[in-house]
C-alpha cells in the first residue's frame, strides 16, 4: 500500500512502528518530513507537503503514541 501525504493516520502508525522510543511531541517538522519520506511505503511528491499536513500527521502520531 503506497502512502501519500493525505494518509496521516497510516503514516502515524508507520512512524510509531519505526520510531517506538521517540516521543512525537519532541520531533520538529524538518525531521518529521525526512522520516516520512524515508518510509518504505511512502510514495508522494515531497513538494506537496506543508505545515498543515505535517501538523496533522504529528497529531495522529501523538494520539497513536499515547
C-alpha positions as CSV (number, residue, x, y, z in Angstrom):
1,X,0.0,0.0,0.0
2,X,1.5,3.3,-1.1
3,X,1.3,6.1,1.4
4,X,0.6,9.7,0.4
5,X,0.5,12.9,2.4
6,X,-3.2,12.5,2.9
7,X,-2.8,9.2,4.8
8,X,-1.9,10.9,8.0
9,X,-3.2,8.1,10.3
10,X,-1.4,5.4,8.4
11,X,1.8,7.4,8.3
12,X,1.4,7.9,12.1
13,X,1.2,4.2,12.6
14,X,4.2,3.6,10.4
15,X,6.2,6.2,12.3
16,X,5.2,4.8,15.6
17,X,6.4,1.3,14.4
18,X,9.7,2.7,13.1
19,X,10.5,5.0,16.0
20,X,8.8,3.4,19.1
21,X,11.1,5.2,21.6
22,X,10.6,8.7,20.1
23,X,8.1,11.0,21.7
24,X,6.4,12.6,18.7
25,X,5.9,15.8,20.7
26,X,9.6,16.4,20.6
27,X,10.0,16.0,16.8
28,X,10.5,19.1,14.7
29,X,8.8,19.4,11.2
30,X,12.1,19.1,9.3
31,X,12.9,15.7,10.9
32,X,9.3,14.6,10.6
33,X,9.2,15.3,6.9
34,X,12.5,13.5,6.4
35,X,11.3,10.5,8.4
36,X,8.1,10.3,6.4
37,X,10.0,10.5,3.1
38,X,12.2,7.6,4.2
39,X,9.3,5.3,4.9
40,X,9.4,2.3,2.5
41,X,5.7,2.6,1.6
42,X,5.7,6.4,1.1
43,X,5.4,7.5,-2.5
44,X,4.2,11.0,-2.9
45,X,5.7,14.2,-4.2
46,X,8.0,15.7,-1.5
47,X,7.0,19.2,-2.6
48,X,3.3,18.6,-1.9
49,X,3.8,18.8,1.8
50,X,3.1,21.8,4.0
51,X,3.0,22.7,7.7
52,X,-0.7,21.8,8.0
53,X,-0.1,18.3,6.6
54,X,2.9,17.7,9.0
55,X,0.9,19.0,11.9
56,X,-2.0,16.6,11.1
57,X,0.5,13.7,10.9
58,X,2.2,14.7,14.1
59,X,-1.1,15.0,15.9
60,X,-2.1,11.5,14.7
61,X,1.2,10.1,15.8
62,X,0.8,11.7,19.2
63,X,-2.6,10.0,19.5
64,X,-1.1,6.7,18.4
65,X,1.9,7.0,20.7
66,X,-0.2,7.7,23.8
